């Protein structure tokens, strides 16, 4: 299971930090990722982190977003800086590759 929090309304150029508490599997052993989905679009993989802290980002967020993890707290984070209106979406975390079970997500709205 995944419980995402930290979304909200932010102005362009602002920052948010998303958190995802995971349970039901051995978090330490799995790669984790953040995804986002807007209505009418497919879910997009935007950031991933392996169990050895190797990270990778989609071009759309590279240089602005940072993924991290805390294996003691079974939590994944997404620090989002310099947010743009096109980052408006619902953000989800999951394993990578993803499991069939998704959380509720957390909504991020970037607007002036």
Backbone bond lengths (Angstrom), bond angles and torsions (degrees), N, CA, C in turn:
res aa  C-N    CA-C-N  psi(-1)  N-CA   C-N-CA  omega(-1)  CA-C   N-CA-C  phi
1 X - - - 1.464 - - 1.523 109.86 -
2 X 1.324 113.73 154.26 1.460 119.89 -177.62 1.522 108.85 -135.57
3 X 1.319 116.76 133.94 1.457 122.46 178.90 1.520 108.54 -125.48
4 X 1.325 115.72 105.65 1.460 121.82 -177.46 1.522 110.19 -95.54
5 X 1.310 115.72 138.66 1.464 122.08 176.65 1.521 109.26 -142.46
6 X 1.322 115.20 167.99 1.451 120.64 172.71 1.512 115.60 108.84
7 X 1.313 117.77 -5.31 1.450 119.95 179.66 1.515 111.68 -72.22
8 X 1.328 115.22 175.39 1.455 120.28 179.40 1.507 111.18 163.98
9 X 1.324 114.03 -168.80 1.463 121.74 178.54 1.522 108.62 -98.58
10 X 1.313 116.59 129.74 1.455 121.01 -178.76 1.521 108.80 -141.74
11 X 1.304 116.16 149.60 1.460 120.18 177.97 1.523 110.60 -78.45
12 X 1.311 117.21 155.65 1.475 119.42 174.82 1.524 110.55 -54.23
13 X 1.337 115.38 138.02 1.451 121.35 -176.26 1.514 114.07 89.41
14 X 1.316 116.34 -9.51 1.456 120.36 -178.96 1.516 112.89 -81.70
15 X 1.343 114.73 -176.68 1.463 121.56 -176.50 1.524 110.90 -132.33
16 X 1.304 114.64 153.01 1.456 122.75 171.81 1.517 108.35 -144.74
17 X 1.328 115.72 154.19 1.456 120.97 174.08 1.516 108.73 -123.85
18 X 1.303 115.82 117.14 1.452 121.59 178.24 1.522 110.12 -93.00
19 X 1.330 115.01 146.88 1.467 121.07 176.46 1.518 109.12 -125.73
20 X 1.306 115.18 151.34 1.467 121.06 178.36 1.517 108.59 -141.76
21 X 1.319 116.07 112.48 1.458 120.92 175.11 1.516 108.03 -91.83
22 X 1.312 116.09 124.68 1.458 122.07 -177.27 1.520 110.37 -108.96
23 X 1.311 116.07 149.71 1.460 120.81 178.36 1.518 109.44 -151.66
24 X 1.344 114.58 162.39 1.457 119.73 174.61 1.514 115.35 92.32
25 X 1.321 116.42 3.10 1.462 119.49 177.15 1.523 108.03 -155.13
26 X 1.317 115.93 172.12 1.453 120.39 -178.20 1.524 109.15 -81.72
27 X 1.322 115.18 90.97 1.461 121.46 -173.93 1.528 111.52 -55.86
28 X 1.312 116.45 -40.97 1.465 120.64 -175.44 1.526 112.98 -59.09
29 X 1.321 116.20 -25.80 1.460 120.26 -171.81 1.526 113.34 -96.19
30 X 1.329 116.41 -6.65 1.462 118.82 -170.92 1.517 112.40 -112.24
31 X 1.335 115.03 144.60 1.460 119.74 168.17 1.522 108.59 -71.15
32 X 1.299 115.54 144.43 1.463 121.81 179.41 1.528 109.20 -121.09
33 X 1.319 114.99 160.21 1.455 119.19 -178.87 1.519 110.34 -152.90
34 X 1.301 114.40 157.34 1.458 122.29 170.75 1.526 108.00 -109.28
35 X 1.319 114.13 140.06 1.449 122.63 179.34 1.527 107.24 -128.53
36 X 1.319 115.71 162.71 1.450 119.41 172.24 1.516 109.71 -143.67
37 X 1.325 114.55 154.31 1.458 120.04 -178.14 1.516 109.84 -146.61
38 X 1.319 115.37 130.66 1.453 121.74 172.92 1.520 108.43 -107.66
39 X 1.337 118.70 154.86 1.468 120.88 -178.80 1.521 111.49 -54.72
40 X 1.326 114.54 133.05 1.444 119.60 177.38 1.514 114.44 84.46
41 X 1.324 116.25 -1.04 1.467 120.42 -179.26 1.516 110.81 -119.89
42 X 1.302 115.54 158.94 1.460 119.73 175.89 1.523 109.75 -76.25
43 X 1.331 114.51 155.60 1.451 119.38 176.74 1.527 109.11 -66.52
44 X 1.330 115.41 134.80 1.462 122.22 -173.59 1.527 110.33 -112.70
45 X 1.309 116.79 130.03 1.468 121.16 174.20 1.521 108.12 -79.41
46 X 1.334 117.44 123.88 1.455 118.34 -176.43 1.513 113.62 -116.49
47 X 1.313 118.91 -23.24 1.462 120.49 -179.37 1.511 109.45 -157.71
48 X 1.325 116.09 140.32 1.458 120.77 178.77 1.502 111.00 -136.72
49 X 1.333 115.55 152.39 1.460 121.39 177.82 1.526 108.43 -141.96
50 X 1.315 116.19 130.04 1.455 119.88 179.59 1.528 110.27 -81.98
51 X 1.329 115.68 176.01 1.463 119.14 177.40 1.525 111.51 -73.44
52 X 1.339 116.43 -4.40 1.469 120.74 173.83 1.526 111.14 -108.49
53 X 1.332 115.67 17.04 1.474 122.48 176.37 1.525 113.99 67.14
54 X 1.297 117.47 23.80 1.465 120.73 171.68 1.519 107.32 -81.32
55 X 1.312 116.94 131.71 1.469 120.74 -173.44 1.516 110.86 -118.78
56 X 1.323 113.75 155.92 1.452 121.16 177.21 1.518 107.90 -151.33
57 X 1.340 115.75 145.12 1.456 120.68 -175.74 1.517 111.25 -131.42
58 X 1.328 115.00 150.65 1.450 120.04 168.64 1.521 108.75 -68.52
59 X 1.314 116.31 151.35 1.455 120.29 -179.42 1.527 111.86 -57.91
60 X 1.310 116.01 -31.90 1.466 120.67 -175.08 1.529 112.72 -67.00
61 X 1.336 117.83 -20.62 1.462 120.23 -176.86 1.527 112.52 -122.47
62 X 1.314 117.40 -7.06 1.468 120.56 -177.38 1.528 110.69 -58.57
63 X 1.330 115.58 133.40 1.453 120.78 -179.04 1.509 114.11 88.99
64 X 1.320 117.42 -12.11 1.467 120.88 179.70 1.526 112.18 -117.76
65 X 1.321 117.38 -33.61 1.464 122.37 -177.76 1.525 109.83 -107.40
66 X 1.334 115.64 147.92 1.456 121.68 176.89 1.517 109.47 -133.24
67 X 1.319 115.91 123.81 1.457 121.02 176.86 1.524 108.82 -97.23
68 X 1.320 115.95 143.00 1.454 120.82 176.66 1.524 108.49 -149.75
69 X 1.325 115.56 173.69 1.457 119.40 -178.88 1.522 109.99 -148.16
70 X 1.321 114.66 153.77 1.460 122.55 175.09 1.516 106.41 -125.98
71 X 1.315 116.80 104.36 1.461 120.86 -175.08 1.529 112.70 -73.20
72 X 1.311 118.04 -17.04 1.466 120.61 175.95 1.532 109.70 -75.98
73 X 1.313 116.09 -38.90 1.470 121.28 -178.13 1.523 112.76 -95.29
74 X 1.330 117.90 3.07 1.471 121.18 -177.07 1.525 111.27 50.22
75 X 1.307 115.80 46.12 1.457 120.94 -173.55 1.526 110.67 -130.20
76 X 1.314 114.31 136.76 1.459 121.61 172.37 1.518 108.64 -109.75
77 X 1.314 115.55 147.40 1.465 121.19 -177.61 1.521 109.88 -125.73
78 X 1.329 114.33 155.03 1.456 120.40 171.19 1.518 107.36 -136.64
79 X 1.314 116.12 107.63 1.465 121.58 174.08 1.518 108.04 -86.54
80 X 1.317 116.09 122.27 1.459 121.34 -176.66 1.518 108.62 -117.68
81 X 1.312 116.21 117.45 1.457 122.52 179.31 1.515 110.24 -116.47
82 X 1.319 115.40 161.45 1.468 121.26 178.39 1.532 110.89 48.98
83 X 1.293 115.03 51.15 1.465 120.34 -176.71 1.524 111.07 -65.78
84 X 1.331 113.89 145.94 1.457 122.07 -178.76 1.527 109.21 -120.64
85 X 1.326 117.42 156.85 1.471 119.05 178.08 1.533 112.32 -54.32
86 X 1.303 118.04 -33.37 1.467 120.08 -179.37 1.528 113.20 -72.39
87 X 1.332 118.02 -6.27 1.459 121.34 172.86 1.524 111.97 -82.30
88 X 1.320 117.01 -7.09 1.457 120.77 177.68 1.531 109.58 -58.98
89 X 1.319 115.57 123.51 1.464 120.27 -174.34 1.522 108.79 -177.69
90 X 1.315 115.74 176.27 1.456 121.95 167.30 1.526 107.35 -100.47
91 X 1.314 115.50 128.83 1.456 121.63 -174.61 1.532 110.29 -106.09
92 X 1.319 115.26 135.12 1.453 123.00 -178.96 1.522 109.66 -127.62
93 X 1.317 115.59 152.15 1.454 118.61 167.63 1.526 108.38 -116.11
94 X 1.302 114.72 158.45 1.453 121.56 179.54 1.518 107.05 -167.15
95 X 1.300 115.68 176.08 1.451 119.33 172.00 1.527 108.16 -72.67
96 X 1.316 114.16 170.88 1.450 119.70 172.67 1.522 108.09 -132.66
97 X 1.344 118.57 117.72 1.459 125.00 -3.05 1.521 111.87 -64.12
98 X 1.314 115.03 157.93 1.454 119.03 -171.19 1.518 112.06 -72.30
99 X 1.328 114.75 152.26 1.450 120.78 171.14 1.525 108.73 -85.97
100 X 1.323 116.08 173.15 1.467 120.77 -179.45 1.515 111.88 -77.86
101 X 1.328 117.17 -14.10 1.451 121.22 -176.03 1.523 109.52 -97.62
102 X 1.330 116.12 124.03 1.459 121.87 -179.58 1.520 110.21 -118.48
103 X 1.315 115.60 149.47 1.452 120.16 175.20 1.517 111.03 -80.27
104 X 1.332 115.07 -171.54 1.460 121.11 -179.41 1.522 112.04 -76.98
105 X 1.320 115.72 -19.62 1.452 119.06 -176.29 1.522 111.39 80.21
106 X 1.312 115.13 169.74 1.466 120.99 175.00 1.525 107.68 -133.65
107 X 1.320 115.08 132.95 1.472 120.34 -172.47 1.523 110.37 -87.72
108 X 1.311 114.47 132.42 1.467 122.13 175.53 1.527 107.95 -117.99
109 X 1.316 114.80 125.73 1.461 120.58 177.18 1.517 108.75 -122.41
110 X 1.311 115.73 122.94 1.465 121.29 179.75 1.528 107.71 -111.74
111 X 1.303 114.48 109.67 1.460 119.08 -174.94 1.509 109.87 -156.39
112 X 1.327 114.53 147.63 1.461 119.61 175.96 1.528 110.02 -82.95
